[in-house]
């Protein structure tokens, strides 16, 4: 029995070896190699057409980075390997053949390394700015962090989303990191936002006001700014962070939350006397109120009661304008746009932050610039400035809403307002509160955008629906990539609020790059750009390197395996420019160069070996044989036929 068992094993081995040899002979055949080359050429031709029509990311996603294209390259590599292996042991006359196929294998291996480990990204730097991160424009990233724990390491989930909208039902599980799990449920390459406001049962969100403004068909008169209304105008305001304002013709409609009871009292009974020459700035913080005559307080720091907050009046500008350097300057002494520039110091914070107060635009300040709601509130009244026609609402601490109108520069308190309240505006206009919700939160969703979005590739409108599960809580959020308003959302958990942000992906460079100077040369006549370059500082603490180098269109920077090319630039405002760099990390580049060189050497070797073989065969023949062959070769074709 043991003998028959060994026989079966030997038979199976011979059968496997026979099948393997047959497979090697098939892959090594010239027919298979030619078919693979023809198919590869056809695929590359189709990919070129796709790239011309839909762009490079499209052809990369559906062709060059696809699994079937990798399989096609793998088959070509296997065919090359089998063709060389089937001729083992190799002879000297096969040197060119072996070198050529080895070069092809090296080239394919380098291409695979580029596909699997290569990085292509972009860096945008303003003059004087630095970064150690590379932006991967074709990849997306979900970053989650605890709001109450800013020093904790964030949770990062990166995925390749592709250049087109996902079909319904396609989902992607990004995995779990330290208890935080993220799944992508929907993805739109180009999207349009749909904003929904719902009641916030937690009582944290700000108020929502929906309104309708109606009026006669006749001219609205001087008080309403000659506004004609053939149809009622509807709209909404939501004060979630920095107050809200909307203009309906010349009528401003504002909504704000009161910082304390004194702010509500001044709203209902504004103090418009003894304003001095430069006006009065009123400061509200916690339970404190401080009235500061600008004439007397410019250049002084004033404590706000016993709260620990300090407000410094840096300067007064009668007609404020923003210059190219981002600083406010006054144009003349006529009070057309009065402004007070401030520095606010809060208890527990090391550095003061800059703030402004306008008499003309009460809600215009730097809260949106800093991305935070300043707890210190200001109202600035100026004796020579009459506020324009407006309808204003202020929410008190108990959630009640109060309104007032402004006409001819004077305030008319309207008392408490709620759903259904009507406020009459001189000129025949009626403002109606159609809905009031004391506490709301915004729920965003997105729909696929029309074809017009595809026509503008620079417009960032990518949106995704993600499901976040953490600490026993699961919530779905719609986020728009790199969008200041719609790019982040919050999940309330028993462990505290978790914030999620949707951005393009970033990877570390391993070194820091600073834009020292951007230089641009124009064509004669100052028409068009002839050339542009950037002077950068490379700081690498590991090597260590601290050096300045120049990057131009034809002179890339090489460092730590990265090639940094000067791509383009754009105006950054305030007299500065931003330089845009393309960055490539290609670990397969040496193999691809080496393989290409071997291909050239192998082909040259095959030709030289062939010529040497022909010359050798001629020399080995007898002289009379060479003469007869030569004579025969010079014989006309018809004589050869007759002779034969």
C-alpha positions as CSV (number, residue, x, y, z in Angstrom):
1,X,0.0,0.0,0.0
2,X,2.8,2.4,0.8
3,X,4.3,1.7,-2.6
4,X,1.1,2.6,-4.4
5,X,0.9,5.7,-2.2
6,X,4.3,6.9,-3.3
7,X,3.4,6.1,-6.9
8,X,0.3,8.3,-6.6
9,X,2.3,11.2,-5.1
10,X,5.0,10.9,-7.8
11,X,2.3,10.8,-10.5
12,X,0.6,13.9,-9.0
13,X,4.0,15.7,-8.9
14,X,4.6,14.8,-12.6
15,X,1.1,16.0,-13.5
16,X,1.6,19.4,-11.6
17,X,5.0,19.8,-13.2
18,X,3.6,19.0,-16.6
19,X,0.8,21.6,-16.1
20,X,3.3,24.2,-14.9
21,X,5.6,23.6,-17.9
22,X,2.6,23.9,-20.2
23,X,1.6,27.2,-18.5
24,X,5.2,28.5,-18.8
25,X,5.3,27.5,-22.5
26,X,2.0,29.3,-23.2
27,X,3.1,32.5,-21.4
28,X,6.5,32.4,-23.1
29,X,5.0,32.1,-26.5
30,X,5.4,35.0,-28.9
31,X,1.6,34.9,-29.7
32,X,0.7,35.6,-26.0
33,X,3.3,38.4,-25.8
34,X,2.0,40.1,-29.0
35,X,-1.6,39.8,-27.8
36,X,-0.8,41.4,-24.5
37,X,1.1,44.2,-26.1
38,X,-1.8,44.9,-28.5
39,X,-4.3,44.9,-25.6
40,X,-2.1,47.2,-23.5
41,X,-1.7,49.6,-26.4
42,X,-5.5,49.7,-27.0
43,X,-6.1,50.3,-23.3
44,X,-3.6,53.1,-23.1
45,X,-5.2,54.7,-26.2
46,X,-8.7,54.5,-24.6
47,X,-7.3,55.9,-21.4
48,X,-5.8,58.8,-23.3
49,X,-9.2,59.7,-24.8
50,X,-10.8,59.4,-21.4
51,X,-8.2,61.7,-19.9
52,X,-8.8,64.3,-22.7
53,X,-12.5,64.2,-22.1
54,X,-12.9,63.8,-18.3
55,X,-9.4,64.8,-16.9
56,X,-6.5,62.9,-15.5
57,X,-8.1,61.8,-12.2
58,X,-10.8,60.0,-14.2
59,X,-8.4,58.0,-16.3
60,X,-6.3,57.2,-13.3
61,X,-9.2,55.9,-11.3
62,X,-10.9,53.8,-14.0
63,X,-7.8,52.6,-15.8
64,X,-4.2,53.2,-14.5
65,X,-5.0,52.6,-10.8
66,X,-7.6,49.9,-11.4
67,X,-7.0,46.2,-10.3
68,X,-7.6,44.9,-13.8
69,X,-4.9,47.2,-15.3
70,X,-2.5,46.0,-12.6
71,X,-3.4,42.4,-13.6
72,X,-2.7,43.2,-17.2
73,X,0.8,44.5,-16.3
74,X,1.3,41.5,-14.1
75,X,0.5,39.2,-17.1
76,X,2.9,41.1,-19.3
77,X,5.6,40.7,-16.6
78,X,4.8,37.0,-16.2
79,X,5.1,36.5,-20.0
80,X,8.5,38.3,-20.0
81,X,9.8,36.2,-17.1
82,X,8.6,32.9,-18.6
83,X,10.1,33.8,-22.0
84,X,13.5,34.3,-20.3
85,X,13.1,31.3,-17.9
86,X,12.2,28.9,-20.7
87,X,15.5,29.4,-22.3
88,X,17.5,28.6,-19.2
89,X,20.4,27.7,-19.1
90,X,21.2,30.8,-21.2
91,X,23.8,31.0,-23.9
92,X,26.1,33.8,-24.8
93,X,24.2,34.6,-28.0
94,X,21.0,35.1,-25.9
95,X,22.5,38.0,-23.9
96,X,20.6,40.7,-25.6
97,X,17.3,38.8,-25.3
98,X,17.9,38.3,-21.5
99,X,18.9,41.9,-20.9
100,X,15.9,43.2,-22.8
101,X,13.4,41.0,-20.8
102,X,15.2,41.8,-17.5
103,X,14.9,45.5,-18.3
104,X,11.2,45.1,-19.0
105,X,10.7,43.3,-15.7
106,X,12.6,46.1,-13.9
107,X,10.4,48.7,-15.6
108,X,7.2,46.9,-14.7
109,X,8.4,46.5,-11.1
110,X,9.1,50.2,-10.8
111,X,5.7,51.0,-12.2
112,X,4.1,48.8,-9.6
113,X,6.1,50.5,-6.8
114,X,4.9,53.9,-8.1
115,X,1.3,52.7,-8.2
116,X,1.4,51.3,-4.7
117,X,3.6,53.7,-2.8
118,X,3.9,56.8,-5.0
119,X,2.5,60.1,-3.8
120,X,1.3,63.1,-5.8
121,X,0.1,66.2,-4.1
122,X,0.2,69.9,-3.8
123,X,1.5,72.7,-1.5
124,X,0.2,76.2,-1.5
125,X,2.2,78.7,0.5
126,X,1.9,82.5,1.1
127,X,5.0,84.6,1.4
128,X,6.3,84.1,4.9
129,X,4.2,81.0,5.6
130,X,5.6,77.5,6.1
131,X,4.2,73.9,6.2
132,X,5.3,70.4,6.9
133,X,2.2,68.8,5.3
134,X,1.4,67.7,1.7
135,X,-2.1,68.0,0.4
136,X,-3.4,65.0,-1.6
137,X,-6.1,66.7,-3.7
138,X,-7.4,63.3,-5.0
139,X,-7.9,61.9,-1.5
140,X,-10.4,62.8,1.2
141,X,-10.0,62.8,5.0
142,X,-12.3,62.7,8.0
143,X,-10.7,64.1,11.1
144,X,-12.5,63.7,14.5
145,X,-11.4,65.4,17.7
146,X,-12.9,66.0,21.2
147,X,-14.1,69.6,21.6
148,X,-13.4,69.7,25.3
149,X,-10.0,68.0,25.0
150,X,-8.0,70.0,22.4
151,X,-4.7,68.5,23.4
152,X,-5.8,64.9,22.6
153,X,-4.6,63.4,19.4
154,X,-7.3,63.5,16.7
155,X,-8.7,60.5,14.9
156,X,-7.8,60.5,11.2
157,X,-9.6,58.5,8.5
158,X,-8.3,58.8,4.9
159,X,-10.0,57.4,1.8
160,X,-9.7,57.6,-2.0
161,X,-13.1,58.8,-3.1
162,X,-12.8,58.8,-6.8
163,X,-13.6,61.4,-9.5
164,X,-17.4,60.7,-9.8
165,X,-20.5,60.5,-7.7
166,X,-21.0,57.1,-5.9
167,X,-24.0,55.1,-7.0
168,X,-26.8,54.6,-4.4
169,X,-26.1,51.7,-2.1
170,X,-22.3,52.0,-2.2
171,X,-20.8,52.3,1.2
172,X,-17.2,52.4,2.6
173,X,-16.2,51.3,6.1
174,X,-13.2,53.4,7.2
175,X,-12.6,51.2,10.2
176,X,-12.3,52.0,13.9
177,X,-9.6,54.0,15.7
178,X,-9.6,53.9,19.5
179,X,-13.4,53.4,19.8
180,X,-14.3,55.9,17.0
181,X,-15.8,54.2,13.9
182,X,-16.6,56.0,10.6
183,X,-18.5,54.8,7.6
184,X,-19.1,56.7,4.3
185,X,-22.7,56.3,3.2
186,X,-22.9,58.8,0.3
187,X,-20.4,60.7,-1.8
188,X,-21.1,63.5,-4.3
189,X,-18.2,64.9,-6.4
190,X,-20.3,68.0,-7.1
191,X,-23.1,68.9,-4.8
192,X,-25.6,71.5,-3.7
193,X,-26.4,72.2,-0.1
194,X,-29.9,71.9,1.4
195,X,-30.2,73.7,4.7
196,X,-32.8,72.5,7.3
197,X,-33.3,74.0,10.7
198,X,-35.0,72.0,13.5
199,X,-35.8,72.6,17.1
200,X,-32.9,71.9,19.5
201,X,-34.3,70.2,22.5
202,X,-31.0,70.6,24.4
203,X,-31.6,74.4,24.5
204,X,-28.0,75.1,23.2
205,X,-28.7,76.4,19.7
206,X,-29.5,80.0,18.7
207,X,-32.8,81.4,17.6
208,X,-34.4,81.1,14.1
209,X,-36.7,83.7,12.7
210,X,-38.7,83.3,9.5
211,X,-40.4,86.4,8.1
212,X,-42.5,87.9,5.4
213,X,-42.2,91.5,4.2
214,X,-45.2,93.0,2.3
215,X,-45.9,96.4,0.9
216,X,-48.0,98.3,-1.6
217,X,-47.3,98.3,-5.3
218,X,-46.5,102.0,-5.2
219,X,-43.2,103.6,-4.5
220,X,-42.0,102.9,-0.9
221,X,-41.1,106.5,-0.3
222,X,-37.9,108.1,0.9
223,X,-38.0,106.4,4.2
224,X,-38.0,102.9,2.7
225,X,-35.5,103.8,0.0
226,X,-37.8,103.7,-3.0
227,X,-38.5,100.0,-2.7
228,X,-41.2,98.5,-4.9
229,X,-42.7,95.2,-4.0
230,X,-45.0,93.4,-6.4
231,X,-44.8,90.2,-4.4
232,X,-44.3,89.5,-0.7
233,X,-40.7,88.8,0.2
234,X,-40.0,85.8,2.5
235,X,-36.7,84.9,4.3
236,X,-35.1,83.6,7.4
237,X,-32.4,84.5,10.0
238,X,-30.6,82.1,12.3
239,X,-28.2,83.4,15.0
240,X,-26.0,80.5,15.8
241,X,-22.7,82.3,16.5
242,X,-22.1,85.8,15.4
243,X,-25.6,87.3,14.8
244,X,-27.4,87.4,11.5
245,X,-28.3,90.1,9.0
246,X,-30.1,90.2,5.7
247,X,-31.0,93.0,3.4
248,X,-34.3,93.4,1.6
249,X,-33.6,96.3,-0.7
250,X,-32.5,99.1,1.6
251,X,-34.2,97.6,4.7
252,X,-31.8,95.7,7.0
253,X,-33.2,92.9,9.1
254,X,-31.0,91.8,12.1
255,X,-31.2,89.1,14.7
256,X,-28.9,88.9,17.8
257,X,-28.7,87.4,21.2
258,X,-28.4,89.6,24.3
259,X,-25.2,89.2,26.4
260,X,-27.0,90.3,29.6
261,X,-30.0,92.2,30.9
262,X,-28.4,95.6,30.4
263,X,-28.0,94.9,26.7
264,X,-31.8,94.2,26.5
265,X,-32.6,97.4,28.4
266,X,-30.5,99.5,26.1
267,X,-32.1,97.8,23.1
268,X,-35.6,98.7,24.2
269,X,-34.6,102.2,25.5
270,X,-31.4,103.3,23.6
271,X,-29.4,106.1,25.1
272,X,-28.9,108.6,22.2
273,X,-28.0,111.7,24.3
274,X,-24.6,113.1,25.3
275,X,-22.7,111.2,22.6
276,X,-19.9,113.7,22.4
277,X,-18.0,114.4,19.2
278,X,-16.8,110.8,18.5
279,X,-19.7,108.9,20.0
280,X,-20.1,106.4,22.9
281,X,-19.0,102.7,23.0
282,X,-21.1,100.5,25.2
283,X,-19.5,97.3,26.4
284,X,-21.5,94.3,27.7
285,X,-19.8,91.3,29.4
286,X,-21.4,88.9,31.8
287,X,-23.4,91.0,34.3
288,X,-21.4,94.2,33.6
289,X,-22.1,97.2,31.3
290,X,-19.5,99.9,30.7
291,X,-20.2,103.1,28.7
292,X,-17.0,104.6,27.3
293,X,-16.9,108.1,25.7
294,X,-14.6,107.7,22.7
295,X,-13.4,111.3,23.0
296,X,-11.9,110.6,26.4
297,X,-10.9,106.9,26.1
298,X,-8.9,106.6,22.9
299,X,-5.5,105.0,23.7
300,X,-6.7,103.8,27.2
301,X,-7.4,100.3,28.6
302,X,-10.6,100.1,30.6
303,X,-11.5,97.4,33.1
304,X,-15.0,96.0,32.7
305,X,-16.2,96.0,36.3
306,X,-14.7,93.2,38.4
307,X,-15.0,90.6,35.6
308,X,-11.3,90.6,34.8
309,X,-11.9,91.6,31.2
310,X,-10.1,94.7,29.8
311,X,-10.9,96.6,26.6
312,X,-8.4,99.0,25.1
313,X,-9.6,101.7,22.6
314,X,-6.7,101.6,20.1
315,X,-7.9,104.2,17.7
316,X,-10.9,106.0,16.3
317,X,-11.5,106.4,12.5
318,X,-14.1,108.7,11.2
319,X,-14.4,107.1,7.7
320,X,-12.8,103.7,7.9
321,X,-11.4,101.9,4.9
322,X,-9.4,98.7,4.7
323,X,-6.0,99.1,2.9
324,X,-4.0,96.6,0.9
325,X,-2.1,95.6,4.0
326,X,-5.1,94.6,6.0
327,X,-5.1,97.7,8.2
328,X,-7.9,100.3,8.7
329,X,-7.3,103.8,7.5
330,X,-9.5,106.9,7.5
331,X,-10.4,108.7,4.3
332,X,-11.0,112.3,5.4
333,X,-12.6,113.5,8.7
334,X,-16.2,113.3,7.7
335,X,-18.0,110.7,9.8
336,X,-19.3,108.5,6.9
337,X,-18.2,105.1,8.4
338,X,-17.2,105.6,12.1
339,X,-15.1,102.8,13.6
340,X,-13.4,102.1,16.9
341,X,-10.5,99.6,16.8
342,X,-10.2,97.6,20.0
343,X,-8.0,95.1,21.9
344,X,-9.9,92.7,24.2
345,X,-8.2,90.9,27.0
346,X,-10.1,88.1,28.7
347,X,-9.4,86.4,32.0
348,X,-7.4,83.2,31.6
349,X,-6.0,84.1,28.1
350,X,-2.4,85.2,27.6
351,X,-2.8,87.4,24.5
352,X,-5.4,90.0,23.7
353,X,-7.2,89.7,20.4
354,X,-8.2,92.4,17.9
355,X,-11.8,93.6,17.6
356,X,-13.7,96.4,15.9
357,X,-17.0,98.2,16.4
358,X,-18.8,100.0,13.5
359,X,-21.6,102.5,14.1
360,X,-22.9,101.9,10.6
361,X,-22.9,98.0,10.8
362,X,-23.6,96.8,14.4
363,X,-23.0,93.1,13.6
364,X,-19.8,93.6,11.6
365,X,-16.7,92.5,13.6
366,X,-13.9,90.0,13.6
367,X,-15.7,87.0,15.2
368,X,-16.0,85.3,11.8
369,X,-12.3,85.9,11.2
370,X,-11.2,84.3,14.4
371,X,-13.8,81.6,14.2
372,X,-15.1,82.3,17.7
373,X,-17.9,84.2,19.3
374,X,-16.4,87.0,21.4
375,X,-18.2,87.0,24.8
376,X,-17.7,90.8,25.0
377,X,-20.4,92.6,23.0
378,X,-20.3,96.2,21.8
379,X,-22.7,98.8,20.5
380,X,-21.2,102.0,19.0
381,X,-23.4,105.1,18.6
382,X,-22.1,108.2,16.8
383,X,-23.8,111.6,16.9
384,X,-23.3,112.4,13.2
385,X,-24.3,109.0,11.9
386,X,-28.0,108.2,11.6
387,X,-28.7,104.4,11.4
388,X,-30.5,103.3,8.2
389,X,-34.0,101.8,8.0
390,X,-34.0,98.5,9.7
391,X,-36.0,95.9,11.7
392,X,-34.0,94.5,14.6
393,X,-34.7,91.6,17.0
394,X,-32.9,90.7,20.2
395,X,-33.3,87.4,22.1
396,X,-33.2,87.7,25.9
397,X,-31.6,85.2,28.2
398,X,-35.0,83.5,28.9
399,X,-35.6,82.9,25.2
400,X,-38.1,85.7,24.6
401,X,-37.8,87.8,21.5
402,X,-38.0,91.6,21.4
403,X,-38.2,93.8,18.3
404,X,-37.7,97.4,17.3
405,X,-37.7,99.4,14.0
406,X,-35.4,102.1,12.9
407,X,-36.7,104.9,10.6
408,X,-35.3,108.4,10.0
409,X,-32.4,107.6,12.3
410,X,-34.6,107.0,15.4
411,X,-35.5,103.8,17.2
412,X,-39.1,102.7,17.9
413,X,-39.3,99.8,20.4
414,X,-42.0,97.2,19.4
415,X,-41.9,95.1,22.6
416,X,-42.0,91.3,22.7
417,X,-42.4,89.4,19.4
418,X,-43.4,85.9,18.6
419,X,-44.9,83.9,15.8
420,X,-47.5,86.0,14.1
421,X,-46.3,89.4,15.3
422,X,-46.6,92.3,12.9
423,X,-44.3,95.4,12.8
424,X,-45.3,98.4,10.7
425,X,-42.6,100.2,8.8
426,X,-43.3,103.7,7.5
427,X,-43.8,103.8,3.8
428,X,-46.7,101.2,3.7
429,X,-44.6,98.1,4.6
430,X,-45.5,95.3,7.1
431,X,-43.0,92.9,8.6
432,X,-44.6,89.7,9.8
433,X,-42.9,87.0,12.0
434,X,-44.1,83.8,10.3
435,X,-42.1,81.5,12.7
436,X,-39.9,82.0,15.7
437,X,-38.0,79.1,17.4
438,X,-35.9,80.0,20.5
439,X,-33.4,77.2,20.1
440,X,-32.5,75.5,16.8
441,X,-29.8,73.5,15.2
442,X,-28.9,73.2,11.6
443,X,-29.1,69.9,9.8
444,X,-27.4,69.9,6.4
445,X,-28.0,67.6,3.5
446,X,-26.8,67.7,-0.1
447,X,-28.0,66.8,-3.5
448,X,-26.2,66.1,-6.7
449,X,-25.3,69.3,-8.6
450,X,-26.2,69.9,-12.2
451,X,-23.8,69.8,-15.1
452,X,-22.8,73.4,-14.5
453,X,-20.7,72.4,-11.5
454,X,-18.7,70.0,-13.7
455,X,-17.8,72.8,-16.0
456,X,-15.9,74.6,-13.2
457,X,-13.2,72.3,-11.9
458,X,-11.9,74.9,-9.5
459,X,-15.1,75.0,-7.6
460,X,-14.9,72.8,-4.5
461,X,-18.4,71.3,-3.9
462,X,-17.6,67.7,-2.9
463,X,-19.9,66.4,-0.1
464,X,-20.2,63.2,1.8
465,X,-22.6,61.6,4.3
466,X,-20.8,59.9,7.1
467,X,-21.9,57.7,10.0
468,X,-19.9,58.2,13.2
469,X,-20.2,55.7,16.1
470,X,-18.5,56.5,19.4
471,X,-19.3,55.8,23.1
472,X,-22.6,54.1,22.3
473,X,-23.8,57.0,20.2
474,X,-24.3,56.8,16.4
475,X,-25.0,59.9,14.3
476,X,-25.1,60.7,10.6
477,X,-23.7,63.9,9.3
478,X,-23.5,65.6,5.9
479,X,-20.2,67.5,5.4
480,X,-18.8,69.5,2.5
481,X,-15.1,69.3,1.8
482,X,-13.0,72.3,2.8
483,X,-16.1,74.4,3.5
484,X,-16.0,76.9,6.4
485,X,-19.7,76.7,6.9
486,X,-20.6,73.1,6.0
487,X,-17.3,71.3,6.5
488,X,-17.7,70.3,10.1
489,X,-20.3,68.8,12.4
490,X,-20.6,67.7,16.1
491,X,-21.7,64.4,17.7
492,X,-22.9,64.7,21.3
493,X,-21.8,61.7,23.3
494,X,-21.7,60.8,27.0
495,X,-18.0,61.5,26.9
496,X,-18.5,65.0,25.5
497,X,-19.0,66.6,22.0
498,X,-16.9,65.0,19.2
499,X,-16.3,67.3,16.2
500,X,-15.8,65.8,12.7
501,X,-14.3,67.7,9.8
502,X,-14.2,66.8,6.1
503,X,-11.1,68.0,4.2
504,X,-8.7,67.0,1.5
505,X,-6.2,64.5,2.8
506,X,-2.8,65.5,4.2
507,X,0.4,63.5,4.8
508,X,3.6,64.7,6.6
509,X,6.6,65.7,4.4
510,X,9.1,64.8,7.1
511,X,10.6,68.3,6.8
512,X,9.4,71.9,6.8
513,X,9.1,74.2,3.7
514,X,8.9,78.0,4.0
515,X,8.2,80.4,1.2
516,X,10.7,83.2,1.6
517,X,10.1,85.1,-1.6
518,X,8.1,84.7,-4.8
519,X,9.6,86.3,-8.0
520,X,7.8,86.9,-11.2
521,X,9.1,88.1,-14.6
522,X,6.7,89.6,-17.2
523,X,7.0,89.7,-21.0
524,X,8.0,92.9,-22.8
525,X,5.2,95.4,-22.5
526,X,4.1,93.9,-19.1
527,X,1.8,91.5,-20.9
528,X,1.7,87.9,-19.5
529,X,4.2,86.1,-17.3
530,X,7.5,85.1,-18.8
531,X,8.7,83.1,-15.8
532,X,8.2,82.8,-12.1
533,X,10.2,81.1,-9.3
534,X,10.1,80.8,-5.5
535,X,12.9,81.1,-2.9
536,X,12.1,78.5,-0.2
537,X,13.7,77.6,3.1
538,X,14.1,73.8,3.7
539,X,14.3,72.9,7.4
540,X,14.9,69.2,8.2
541,X,15.9,68.5,11.8
542,X,16.7,64.8,11.2
543,X,19.4,65.3,8.7
544,X,20.0,68.2,9.8
545,X,19.3,70.7,6.9
546,X,18.6,74.4,7.1
547,X,19.1,75.9,3.6
548,X,17.5,78.3,1.1
549,X,16.9,77.0,-2.4
550,X,15.2,78.3,-5.5
551,X,12.4,76.4,-7.3
552,X,11.5,77.4,-10.9
553,X,9.4,75.8,-13.7
554,X,12.4,73.8,-15.0
555,X,14.4,73.5,-11.7
556,X,12.6,71.3,-9.1
557,X,13.7,70.9,-5.5
558,X,14.9,67.4,-4.6
559,X,14.8,66.5,-0.9
560,X,14.2,63.3,1.0
561,X,12.8,61.5,-2.0
562,X,10.4,64.3,-2.9
563,X,10.5,66.3,-6.1
564,X,8.9,69.8,-5.7
565,X,8.0,71.6,-8.9
566,X,6.9,75.2,-9.4
567,X,3.4,74.8,-10.7
568,X,1.6,78.2,-10.7
569,X,0.7,81.1,-8.4
570,X,-2.2,83.3,-7.4
571,X,-2.8,86.6,-5.8
572,X,-3.2,86.4,-2.1
573,X,-4.3,90.0,-1.4
574,X,-2.7,92.7,0.6
575,X,0.2,92.9,-1.8
576,X,1.2,89.3,-1.3
577,X,1.3,86.3,-3.6
578,X,0.8,82.6,-3.0
579,X,3.0,80.0,-4.7
580,X,1.6,76.7,-5.8
581,X,3.9,73.6,-5.9
582,X,3.3,70.1,-7.3
583,X,5.0,67.5,-5.2
584,X,5.8,63.9,-6.3
585,X,7.3,61.0,-4.3
586,X,8.1,58.1,-6.6
587,X,10.0,55.2,-5.1
588,X,9.8,53.3,-8.4
589,X,11.6,56.0,-10.4
590,X,15.2,54.4,-10.1
591,X,13.9,51.0,-11.2
592,X,12.0,52.6,-14.1
593,X,15.1,54.5,-15.3
594,X,17.2,51.4,-14.8
595,X,14.7,49.2,-16.7
596,X,14.5,51.7,-19.6
597,X,18.3,51.8,-19.8
598,X,18.5,47.9,-19.8
599,X,15.9,47.8,-22.6
600,X,18.0,50.1,-24.8
601,X,21.2,48.1,-23.9
602,X,19.4,44.8,-24.6
603,X,18.1,45.9,-28.0
604,X,21.5,47.2,-29.0
605,X,23.1,44.0,-27.8
606,X,20.7,41.9,-29.9
607,X,21.5,43.9,-33.0
608,X,25.2,43.8,-32.5
609,X,25.1,40.0,-31.7
610,X,23.1,39.4,-34.9
611,X,25.5,41.4,-37.0
612,X,28.4,39.6,-35.5
613,X,26.7,36.3,-36.1
614,X,26.2,37.1,-39.8
615,X,29.8,38.2,-40.3
616,X,31.0,35.1,-38.5
617,X,29.0,32.8,-40.8
618,X,30.4,34.5,-43.9
619,X,34.0,34.1,-42.7
620,X,33.5,30.4,-41.9
621,X,32.6,29.6,-45.5
622,X,35.2,28.7,-48.2
623,X,36.2,31.5,-50.6
624,X,34.7,29.7,-53.7
625,X,31.4,29.3,-51.7
626,X,31.3,33.0,-50.9
627,X,32.1,33.8,-54.6
628,X,29.3,31.5,-55.8
629,X,26.9,33.0,-53.3
630,X,27.9,36.5,-54.3
631,X,27.5,35.7,-58.0
632,X,24.1,34.1,-57.3
633,X,23.0,37.2,-55.4
634,X,23.8,39.4,-58.4
635,X,21.9,37.1,-60.8
636,X,18.7,38.7,-62.0
637,X,15.5,37.1,-60.6
638,X,14.3,35.8,-63.9
639,X,17.7,34.1,-64.6
640,X,17.5,32.5,-61.1
641,X,14.1,31.0,-61.9
642,X,15.4,29.6,-65.3
643,X,18.5,28.3,-63.7
644,X,16.5,26.5,-61.0
